[in-house]
C-alpha cells in the first residue's frame, strides 16, 4: 500500500506555493475471483453494482451515457450529507463533477491473473478536494484513514464479487466493454 501527498509547487522565490488539497492512495489485495470477474464487476452499472461497491447507493446511481468502451455515471452515498461524483469510466474513472472532489480526481482498478487461480487487484485513488465542509471532511478522513479505508472498500468489493455466482459475473449486456 502506498499513501502519498501529491507534490507542492514552489514559486521562483523558493516559497511553497499553496496547492489544492490532494491525496493519492494505492492499495492491493489478492482474490479468489478471476481478473475477468473483478473487471466485469467494475464495468457493471446495473442494480447489482450497489451489492458490490460499498460506497454506492441504489438511489444515487445514475447512468447518463454509454459507449462501446466508456460510461458516464453519477454514484453517491450519504456521509455528512450526500457525497456524490459524476465520473467518466474508460476503464478507470475520472471525476467530472462532485460535491466533494474537484474535476480530474480519479480512480483506477487493475486486476491481473494470479498463478494458481484468482487475481491480484490494485486500485489507485487520486483525490483533489473541494473547498467547503464536505471536501474538508473527506480530506481529513482520507488523510487519517485513507489506506485503511480504501483497503476496506477494496476487500469488501472483492468479498462480494467472490460470492457472486460465476454465471452472474458476466458483464452486464448494457454495460460497454473495452
Secondary structure as GFF3:
##gff-version 3
##sequence-region A 1 178
A	DSSP	beta_strand	2	4	.	.	.	ID=ss1
A	DSSP	beta_strand	9	10	.	.	.	ID=ss2
A	DSSP	beta_strand	16	17	.	.	.	ID=ss3
A	DSSP	beta_strand	22	31	.	.	.	ID=ss4
A	DSSP	alpha_helix	35	43	.	.	.	ID=ss5
A	DSSP	alpha_helix	49	52	.	.	.	ID=ss6
A	DSSP	three_ten_helix	58	60	.	.	.	ID=ss7
A	DSSP	beta_strand	62	66	.	.	.	ID=ss8
A	DSSP	beta_strand	71	78	.	.	.	ID=ss9
A	DSSP	beta_strand	82	89	.	.	.	ID=ss10
A	DSSP	beta_strand	93	98	.	.	.	ID=ss11
A	DSSP	beta_strand	106	113	.	.	.	ID=ss12
A	DSSP	beta_strand	119	128	.	.	.	ID=ss13
A	DSSP	alpha_helix	133	163	.	.	.	ID=ss14
A	DSSP	three_ten_helix	166	169	.	.	.	ID=ss15
###
